Amino acid sequence: MDFLVNVDVEDLDKAIGFYGSAFGLKIGRRFGEFAVEMLGASTPIYLLAKSPGTPAAETTDQRRSYGRHWTPVHLDFVVADIELAVRRAVSAGAVLETPVAVHEWGKLAVMADPFGHGFCLIQFLGRGYDQIAE
């Protein structure tokens, strides 16, 4: 099974700039004016232009909103130097919501992209999650 990540954004050019600057991703393919494939992570990330206020799906009354919002699914980017990655993401337009915290397994920074999507930066230390696995 392949795994793809799709991220709705209100401004495709702004999203390409952010994900390129913050994470070093590069455009793989464009799909007209409405989508772009970003490469450079362990899986492709597809940025999908979706207007604010449009229905999220036919089966819900929820509308797309690009103000900060919460969802139980988010992206985690594993980085080698979290302090550098935080500076790079913030300079590209991200918001640092929780400063870097050190845990037994590694370091974690909770952030949001310019489109309101939460994401985390993680720097594993020692054995990473294996440090706390049973």
C-alpha positions as CSV (number, residue, x, y, z in Angstrom):
1,M,0.0,0.0,0.0
2,D,1.2,3.5,-0.8
3,F,0.6,6.4,1.5
4,L,-0.1,10.0,0.3
5,V,-0.6,13.2,2.3
6,N,-3.1,15.7,1.0
7,V,-3.3,19.2,2.6
8,D,-6.0,21.7,1.6
9,V,-4.8,25.3,1.3
10,E,-6.5,28.5,0.3
11,D,-3.6,29.8,-1.8
12,L,-1.5,27.3,-3.8
13,D,1.4,29.6,-4.5
14,K,1.7,30.6,-0.9
15,A,1.6,27.0,0.2
16,I,4.3,26.0,-2.3
17,G,6.5,28.8,-0.9
18,F,5.8,27.8,2.7
19,Y,6.4,24.0,2.3
20,G,9.4,24.6,0.1
21,S,11.0,27.1,2.5
22,A,10.0,25.5,5.8
23,F,10.9,21.9,4.8
24,G,13.0,22.0,1.7
25,L,10.3,20.3,-0.4
26,K,10.4,20.7,-4.2
27,I,7.6,20.6,-6.8
28,G,7.3,17.2,-8.4
29,R,4.3,17.7,-10.6
30,R,1.6,20.3,-11.1
31,F,-2.0,19.3,-11.7
32,G,-3.4,22.4,-13.3
33,E,-4.1,25.4,-11.1
34,F,-5.6,23.3,-8.3
35,A,-2.9,20.9,-7.0
36,V,0.8,20.3,-6.8
37,E,2.9,17.4,-5.7
38,M,5.7,18.3,-3.3
39,L,8.6,15.9,-3.0
40,G,11.5,15.6,-0.6
41,A,9.9,13.9,2.4
42,S,9.4,10.1,2.9
43,T,6.0,10.4,1.2
44,P,4.7,12.9,-1.4
45,I,2.7,15.8,0.0
46,Y,-0.1,17.1,-2.3
47,L,-1.2,20.6,-1.8
48,L,-4.8,21.1,-2.9
49,A,-6.3,24.5,-3.6
50,K,-9.7,24.6,-1.8
51,S,-11.6,27.9,-1.3
52,P,-12.4,29.0,2.3
53,G,-16.1,28.4,3.1
54,T,-16.6,25.5,0.7
55,P,-18.0,22.3,2.1
56,A,-15.5,19.8,3.5
57,A,-17.6,16.9,2.2
58,E,-21.1,16.3,0.9
59,T,-22.0,14.5,4.1
60,T,-21.2,17.3,6.6
61,D,-22.1,20.9,7.3
62,Q,-18.5,21.7,8.1
63,R,-16.9,24.4,5.9
64,R,-13.3,24.8,5.1
65,S,-11.6,27.4,7.4
66,Y,-8.0,28.4,7.3
67,G,-7.8,30.1,10.6
68,R,-6.1,28.0,13.3
69,H,-8.2,24.8,13.7
70,W,-7.8,21.5,15.4
71,T,-8.0,18.1,13.9
72,P,-7.0,14.7,15.4
73,V,-4.8,14.1,12.3
74,H,-1.7,16.2,11.8
75,L,1.8,16.0,10.2
76,D,4.9,15.3,12.2
77,F,8.2,16.2,10.5
78,V,11.3,14.3,11.9
79,V,14.3,16.6,11.8
80,A,18.0,16.3,12.7
81,D,18.2,19.8,14.4
82,I,14.9,21.0,15.9
83,E,16.1,24.4,16.8
84,L,17.2,25.1,13.3
85,A,14.0,23.5,11.9
86,V,11.9,25.8,14.1
87,R,13.7,28.9,13.0
88,R,13.3,27.9,9.4
89,A,9.6,27.1,9.7
90,V,8.9,30.3,11.6
91,S,10.8,32.4,9.0
92,A,8.7,30.7,6.3
93,G,5.4,31.7,8.1
94,A,4.7,29.0,10.7
95,V,3.6,29.8,14.2
96,L,5.4,28.2,17.1
97,E,2.6,27.3,19.5
98,T,4.5,25.3,22.1
99,P,8.3,25.9,22.5
100,V,10.6,23.0,22.1
101,A,10.1,20.5,24.9
102,V,12.6,17.7,25.8
103,H,11.2,14.3,26.5
104,E,12.9,11.0,27.2
105,W,12.5,9.9,23.6
106,G,13.4,13.3,22.0
107,K,12.5,16.9,21.4
108,L,9.1,18.2,20.2
109,A,7.8,21.6,19.0
110,V,4.1,22.1,18.3
111,M,3.4,24.5,15.4
112,A,0.9,25.7,12.8
113,D,1.3,26.4,9.2
114,P,0.0,29.6,7.6
115,F,-3.3,27.8,6.7
116,G,-4.2,26.9,10.2
117,H,-3.0,23.2,10.1
118,G,-1.2,22.0,13.1
119,F,2.1,20.1,12.7
120,C,4.9,19.0,15.0
121,L,8.7,19.0,14.5
122,I,10.3,16.0,16.2
123,Q,14.0,15.4,16.8
124,F,14.6,11.9,18.1
125,L,17.2,11.4,20.8
126,G,18.9,8.1,21.8
127,R,16.6,5.3,20.7
128,G,13.7,7.6,19.8
129,Y,10.3,6.1,20.5
130,D,12.0,2.7,21.3
131,Q,13.1,4.5,24.5
132,I,9.6,4.3,25.8
133,A,8.2,1.3,24.0
134,E,7.2,-1.8,26.0
